[in-house]
Amino acid sequence: MAGKRKPKIFLVKLKKTKGQQREFDRLSVSLRHLPENLSRITITCCFCRTVFRPDWFKEHEPSMTPVKPKFEKKGVEYKGPKRWILRKVPQKCPKCGTDVMIDLPVNKMKTKGSLFGDDAERNYQNKKVSIYSLIGTDQSLLPEFENKIKGLKQKLFPSIPPDSWKIHMKDMWAGYSRKKHPVYKNLGFNDVISFVNELLMLIKESNLFIYNIASTTVQKNTGNRKVQNELRNEIYILLVLNAIEEWTTKNAQPNLFFDSEKNSQENVIIHGWARDIFEGNQHSLLYGFLSKGIEIPEPKFVSPASFPGLEMADFVSFTIARYYLRMWQGKEIEIDPKNMGLVTYLGYDSNGDLLWRRQEGYPWDKFFH
């Protein structure tokens, strides 16, 4: 009979290397909006009994993400599912300086989902709207949804393989672009309207998770690259974190894919700004409460329309961008967002506060525009 195996002790190395320290110093927490349900949380100092609210946006040295242990056997790195999960985080009492431990929520992952994202912009007179959208479903339901998208594409062009062309609404909608397109050139506007209605029906009947965020800037800021980059960073991470919070509440891991802004032959294209903002905000207490101990893969930027879901994300962003433009112009709405069914809409009021609405139809009267 084999003897008992001796327990192995793994020491956590708290001291960062110079490279790790430089990386920590380079990253930052950019979040500034707190969900209402978290704003009510208070903690009590165990020493002086002072009651205070956590600093949700403080940059903590340990990231709130689960850590993969580097078990090795005969030189082969362990790649199993087990992780070390952070369960408590200290913050100092504002009165006496005592470290008070805050318990982090921990949910068990039971399923995975795939969400696909795209962006859009529209300008009108002295205003500009910037938009990001996400659309997706549980990974077990994804193949059926993708096949339905391909079915609608095949119906539109019976003689062309659906995988050989992509849905890009801006080119399909505009007559001058449509005529120059190698596939769309034989479509009439009535064909486009019919296809749009079928896409809307598919979205509404598929019980999808749809998220949209829009932010409007005025003329003095539309040409300022720094301001525009900060706006892009904020609406991107707010949309991502909103999806993370909902999916982890349902014990699910969201896997996010976005259309790349860069042309590349690579399957996954690194966007430094997106990686930095995602990793930087993982050092905040807020991220720990939103992710709930579930490991969230870094959102991937991939070749445009390389998944059917990205084609649908293009459609959702186009729909909201077109809605903004037509409302600004005072013209009739051709594609009504209410026909997509329930959507989680994020936007800002006139004070710059973030608003959240889940409803059928765009909450135009609630958001600043």
Residue, then its C-alpha position, 0 to 999 in steps of 0.5 A: m500500500a502506497g504511503k500517504r502523499k506529503p502535502k505540498i505548500f505553495l507560497v504566494k510571492l507578494k513582492k512584485t518584480k520590477g516589471q510587475q511594478r512598472e506594469f502596475d504603475r502604468l495601469s489605472v482605474s478609470l471607472r467613475h460610475l457606481p451601480e445604485n445597488l452598490s452605493r448602499i453598501t457600508i462597512t464597519c471598522c472592527f476597531c473604532r466602529t466607524v461606519f464608512r462606504p468602500d472606495w470602489f475606485k481605489e487601485h488595489e495592488p492585487s488584481m481582483t481576477p482569479v489566478k491560475p496556479k502554475f502547477e507543473k509535472k515533468g516540465v508541463e504547465y498545468k492548464g486545468p480549470k482550478r483557480w485561486i480566487l480572491r475572497k477578501v480585500p482590505q481597505k483602511c478605516p478613514k478614522c483610525g487607519t485600521d485595515v478592514m477586510i471586505d468580503l468579495p462575492v463569489n459565484k460558481m460558473k455553470t455556463k458560458g456565453s458569447l457576446f459580439g460587439d461593434d461600434a458606430e458614430r454619426n455627426y449632425q451639425n455640431k453634435k456627434v454620437s458614439i455608440y457601442s453594442l453587444i449582442g449574444t446568447d448562451q454558447s449552447l444556443l449560439p450554433e442555432f442562432e448563427n444558422k438562422i442568420k446564414g439562412l436569411k443571408q441565403k434567402l437574400f442571395p440564393s446563388i451566393p454562399p452565405d459565408s462568402w459575404k458579410i452584412h454591413m448595414k452602412d454599405m447596404w443601406a446607402g444607395y451610392s455604396r450599394k451600387k458599388h458593392p460586389v454583392y449588394k449592387n443588384l439590391g433595390f431599397n425595398d429588398v433592403i427594407s425586407f431584409v432589415n425587417e427579417l433581421l429585426m424579427l430574428i433578433k426579437e424571437s431569439n431571446l438574445f442579450i442585447y446591450n447598447i451605450a451611446s454618448t453625445t459630444v458637442q462641437k467643441n469636443t468632437g475634434n479633440r482626439k484626447v477627449q474622444n479617446e477618453l470617451r471611447n474608453e469609458i463607454y467601452i468599459l461601461l458596456v463590457l462591465n454591464a454585461i459582465e455583471e449580468w452574466t456573472t449574476k446568472n453564474a455564467q462566464p461571458n466571452l466577448f468579441f469585438d470588430s477590430e479597428k485595425n486591418s490585420q491577417e491575424n485572428v486576434i488583433i491586440h488593441g492596446w487601449a482596450r487591454d490597458i483599460f480592462e486590466g487597469n479596472q480589474h484592480s478596483l473593488l468594483y470589478g471584484f463585485l461585478s465579476k464575482g470570482i468568475e474568471i472573465p477572458e479579456p475581450k478579443f478584437v477580431s477581423p470585422a464580421s468574422f462571426p455571424g454575431l458580429e454581423m448582427a452587432d453591426f446591425v444593432s449599432f447601425t440601427i441606434a446610430r440611424y435612430y439618432l441621426r433621424m431624430w436630430q434631423g426631425k425625420e421619420i424613423e425607418i428602423d425602429p429599435k422597439n422591433m428588436g425587443l428588450v434591450t439594455y440601454l445605457g446613456y448619460d443625462s444632461n448632468g453626465d450621470l450614467l442611466w440604465r434602462r431595459q425596455e422595448g424602444y429607445p429611451w430618447d427622452k431620458f438621455f442627453h442628446 
